[in-house]
Each structure stands twice: as C-alpha cells, then as structure tokens.
Amino acid sequence: MTGDPDGRFRIASISKPFTATLVLQLADEGRIGLDDTVGEHLPGLLPYSEPITVRQLLQHTSGLLRDLPPHLTWETLPEIGTERFEAYTPERLVRASTDRPLQFRPGTSWAYSNVGYTVLAMLVEKVTGQRFETALDERITGPLQLSDTASMRSFPFVPGAAGRADLTEYDYSRYIGAGSMVSTADDVNRFFDALLGGELLSPDMLREMTDTVPATTPDGAYAGYDYGLGIYRMSLGKGCGEAWGHDGSLPGSGTLSLHRPDGDAGMTLTVNQNMTAPPETAGAVFGVLTTALCGEDTQPRIASQAGSATAVADQPPMPQQGGYPHRHGNS
C-alpha cells in the first residue's frame, strides 16, 4: 500500500465517476437528455435493434457486454505481458465488443459494462467537439485544480508514480472513459468532495446521479450495493450509515474511494500489489476505510458482507490477483 498522497497511480474504474460527471454536465446544459438514445447522437455505432439510452449506459442497465471478446482481452498474466502495449481507438473497441448479442433487453436488468463507458466518452467527444481529455481538463480537473489527474489514453507510463507496483506500464486506450485515468489520493478525494458537495452538478442533476438501482451478481443475487449514474452507494454497517464512491482494479493497483453523502468525510486507498497481494488484502482495505469513516467504536461492515468495494462489479477475479478481486475488465 502507498502512504504517499501526492503519488500518482492508475485509478481504473474510478474513472467512471469522472466520465459520468462530464455527461451529466452536458445534460445540465441541455445538450443531451439522459433518456436520449445513443443512436440520436452516435448514429450507426451500436448494431442492435433495441434502443439504448444515455441513462442506461451510465447505470449499467444497457445490456452491453462488459468488455472486449475473450480472444482480445487479457485473460492471463502471460497475455498481459505480450498484449499490454496494443492500442485501441474507441471506435475499434466498441465495434469489436458489440459483435455479440446484448446480455438482456436494455433497462430490464443490471450488468457492469466497461464498453458502455467508452461509448459515453465518445458521446462527450461528439457533443463537445473536443477530445475526451480536453473536456475533462476544461470542465473538471482544471477548475478543481486537480493537477495530478488525467486520462492517459495510449501513454504507457505513470509520471511521479506513488511507488513500486506489480505492473504500471501499458497502453490503456482500451478503457478510455471506463478506466484510463491516473490520479492521486488527494485529487480523488477533492473530486468526490466537489461532486457530492454540489460544485460540479446542479441539485437536480446530482439527484439524478444518486438515484440508484440494485447492483446484482452474474447469478442475479444482490451484490451488496446500489448503483447510480456513475457512482454507487453502500452501507458501512450498523451505526455507521452509508457512503458513496467507486472502486477500480487493474494489473498493478486496486483502489477504493468512499465518501460521506455530504462530501465532508472520505478516504481513498490504493493497493500497489494487485496481482500478488495475499487473500486477506481485500478485508484489510475495507477495514481501514470503514474505520476511518466510522470510528473504532462502531461495528463496520466487513468486506465479505460489502459485496461491492472489492468483489463487486468485476467478477470473477483474474488469476493470481490475490485478495483484491475487483478485476477491471480482464486487464
């Protein structure tokens, strides 16, 4: 684990709240509607007859598959070693990931989808006429002075890295909008403070963002958390209340960021041995965060009960990923 709040690391799926905020800002401005279909803005991108809405992409209820097809994903550690510098354009990724049927009719179930967030990044680019990275800088990281936060696309290095990790160098353009960002603990905390504190969205749009549906496991069971539009809510246990945030995992780092609903308290913690960490790491990470938010005299929910923060959206764990099984998209 790193104790350097100024050191950069890959935040993986914690990129999703940033992407969602960009989309919701455009909705605030009346430039898109949450119930607009993808085809209204990106005609011909998705090959399905069933219309998919912006809201469904944000909330993982679109039915889109999670990732690239198996022959193009990082299923094993040797594949990471041989394929980690392959670049993808968003168009190539989406077309390669949508050559299979939807998992379910849009709006009828829940399933985590990295592909959906790449579509949202493309939507941001289409509506703003800017690259995703430019929109991110002008709308979020610049105004909040998050100088250590950026979407890296194909840039394979992490300048000013927090410390040694299992793996840090690879092309993560296959997760533009879904998991391509680097940041620091301080910057992530500042972002969530601003988001939950009403600095980035109107009150109406923040209410939309925090309107949740139950997240479910692949077998249909409740996953232990409720997903809004790019962020999730979870209970921290008896006497502790609830928190909002997101988690993310990829080869080299696993990160969890949880915050009180008013943004007044929160914590971001990253593990820098995400592939080789011992099995008890997930419980330790969740225990540190809940103790920080709840205090030592409460009865915080243990990791095995939490569902989300570690085992959540990205089941099953990648081989040899230790005890931090939020696997960010076969990567």
GIVEN-V430365 format. One record per pair of residues at least 4 apart in sequence whose C-alpha atoms are under 7 Angstrom apart, sorted by the first residue. I is the first residue (numbers start at 1). J is the second residue. If there is no record, write none. Layout:
# GIVEN-V430365
I;J, I;J
This chain:
# GIVEN-V430365
1;270, 1;271, 1;272, 2;162, 2;163, 2;270, 2;271, 2;272, 4;162, 5;184, 5;185, 5;186, 6;184, 6;185, 6;186, 7;160, 7;161, 7;162, 7;184, 8;148, 8;158, 8;160, 8;161, 8;162, 8;182, 8;183, 8;184, 9;158, 9;161, 9;162, 9;182, 9;183, 9;184, 10;181, 10;182, 10;183, 10;253, 11;15, 11;179, 11;181, 11;182, 11;183, 11;248, 11;255, 12;179, 12;180, 12;181, 12;248, 12;249, 12;250, 12;328, 13;178, 13;179, 13;247, 13;248, 13;249, 13;328, 14;179, 14;246, 14;247, 14;248, 15;19, 15;177, 15;178, 15;179, 15;180, 15;181, 16;20, 16;117, 16;177, 16;178, 16;179, 16;230, 17;21, 17;230, 17;231, 18;22, 19;23, 19;121, 19;177, 20;24, 20;58, 20;229, 20;230, 21;25, 22;26, 23;27, 23;124, 24;28, 24;205, 25;29, 25;201, 26;30, 26;31, 26;32, 27;31, 27;32, 27;33, 27;34, 28;202, 28;205, 32;36, 34;53, 34;54, 34;55, 35;53, 35;54, 35;55, 36;40, 36;53, 36;54, 37;51, 37;52, 37;53, 37;54, 38;42, 38;52, 38;53, 38;54, 39;43, 39;44, 41;123, 46;98, 52;56, 52;62, 52;106, 53;57, 54;58, 55;59, 56;60, 56;61, 56;62, 56;107, 57;61, 57;62, 57;116, 57;117, 58;229, 58;230, 59;227, 59;228, 59;229, 59;230, 60;110, 60;111, 60;112, 60;113, 61;106, 61;107, 61;108, 61;109, 61;110, 61;111, 62;106, 62;107, 63;102, 63;103, 63;104, 63;105, 63;106, 63;111, 64;102, 64;103, 64;113, 64;115, 64;116, 65;102, 65;103, 65;113, 65;115, 66;112, 66;113, 66;114, 66;115, 67;97, 67;113, 67;114, 67;115, 67;329, 68;72, 68;73, 68;93, 68;96, 68;97, 69;73, 69;97, 73;330, 74;79, 74;80, 74;330, 74;331, 75;79, 75;330, 76;80, 76;319, 77;81, 78;82, 79;83, 80;84, 84;170, 84;171, 85;170, 85;171, 86;171, 87;154, 87;171, 87;173, 87;174, 88;92, 88;93, 88;173, 88;174, 89;93, 89;173, 90;94, 90;118, 90;176, 91;95, 92;96, 93;97, 93;174, 94;98, 94;115, 95;99, 104;108, 104;109, 110;215, 110;216, 112;313, 114;118, 114;178, 114;329, 115;119, 116;120, 117;121, 117;177, 117;178, 118;122, 118;175, 118;176, 118;177, 118;178, 119;123, 120;124, 120;177, 121;125, 121;132, 121;176, 121;177, 122;126, 123;127, 124;128, 124;132, 125;129, 125;130, 125;131, 125;132, 130;134, 130;135, 131;135, 132;136, 133;137, 133;151, 134;138, 135;139, 136;140, 136;141, 137;141, 137;142, 138;142, 138;143, 139;143, 140;144, 141;145, 141;146, 141;147, 141;149, 142;146, 146;187, 148;183, 148;184, 148;187, 149;182, 149;183, 149;184, 149;187, 150;181, 150;182, 150;183, 151;180, 151;181, 151;182, 152;180, 152;181, 153;172, 153;173, 153;176, 153;180, 154;171, 154;172, 154;173, 155;171, 156;169, 156;170, 156;171, 157;168, 157;169, 158;168, 164;272, 165;252, 165;253, 165;272, 165;273, 166;251, 166;252, 166;272, 166;273, 166;274, 166;275, 167;251, 167;252, 168;252, 172;180, 173;180, 175;179, 175;180, 176;180, 183;187, 183;188, 184;188, 185;189, 185;268, 185;269, 186;190, 187;191, 188;192, 189;193, 189;266, 189;267, 189;268, 190;194, 191;195, 192;196, 192;263, 193;197, 193;263, 193;264, 194;198, 194;199, 194;200, 195;199, 195;200, 196;261, 196;262, 196;263, 197;262, 197;263, 198;202, 198;203, 201;205, 201;206, 202;206, 203;207, 204;208, 205;209, 206;210, 207;211, 209;228, 209;229, 210;228, 210;229, 211;228, 212;226, 212;227, 212;228, 213;226, 213;227, 213;228, 214;222, 214;225, 214;226, 214;227, 215;222, 215;223, 215;225, 215;226, 215;227, 216;220, 216;221, 216;222, 216;223, 217;221, 217;222, 217;223, 223;307, 223;308, 223;312, 224;234, 224;306, 224;307, 224;308, 225;232, 225;233, 225;234, 225;307, 225;308, 226;232, 226;233, 226;234, 227;231, 227;232, 227;233, 228;232, 231;244, 231;245, 231;246, 232;244, 232;245, 232;246, 233;242, 233;243, 233;244, 233;245, 234;242, 234;243, 234;244, 235;241, 235;242, 235;243, 236;240, 236;241, 236;242, 236;243, 236;290, 236;300, 236;301, 237;241, 237;299, 237;300, 237;301, 238;299, 238;300, 239;298, 239;299, 240;294, 240;298, 240;300, 242;260, 243;258, 243;259, 243;260, 243;261, 244;258, 244;259, 244;260, 244;261, 245;257, 245;258, 245;259, 246;256, 246;257, 246;258, 247;255, 247;256, 247;257, 247;309, 248;254, 248;255, 248;256, 248;326, 248;328, 249;253, 249;254, 249;255, 249;326, 249;327, 249;328, 250;254, 250;327, 250;328, 250;331, 251;274, 251;275, 251;331, 252;272, 252;273, 252;274, 252;275, 253;270, 253;271, 253;272, 253;273, 253;274, 254;270, 254;271, 254;272, 254;274, 254;324, 255;269, 255;270, 255;271, 256;268, 256;269, 256;270, 256;309, 257;267, 257;268, 257;269, 258;266, 258;267, 258;268, 259;263, 259;265, 259;266, 259;267, 260;264, 260;265, 260;266, 265;293, 266;293, 267;289, 273;277, 274;321, 274;322, 274;324, 275;320, 275;321, 275;322, 276;320, 276;321, 276;322, 277;281, 277;321, 277;322, 277;323, 278;322, 278;323, 279;322, 279;323, 280;284, 280;323, 281;285, 281;323, 281;324, 282;286, 282;303, 282;310, 282;323, 282;324, 283;287, 283;302, 283;303, 284;288, 285;289, 286;290, 286;303, 287;291, 287;302, 288;292, 289;293, 290;294, 290;300, 291;295, 291;296, 294;298, 294;300, 301;305, 301;306, 302;306, 307;311, 307;312, 308;312, 308;313, 310;324, 310;325, 310;326, 311;315, 311;325, 311;326, 312;326, 313;326, 314;326, 314;327, 314;328, 314;329, 315;326, 315;327, 317;321, 317;325, 317;326, 317;327, 318;327, 318;330, 321;325
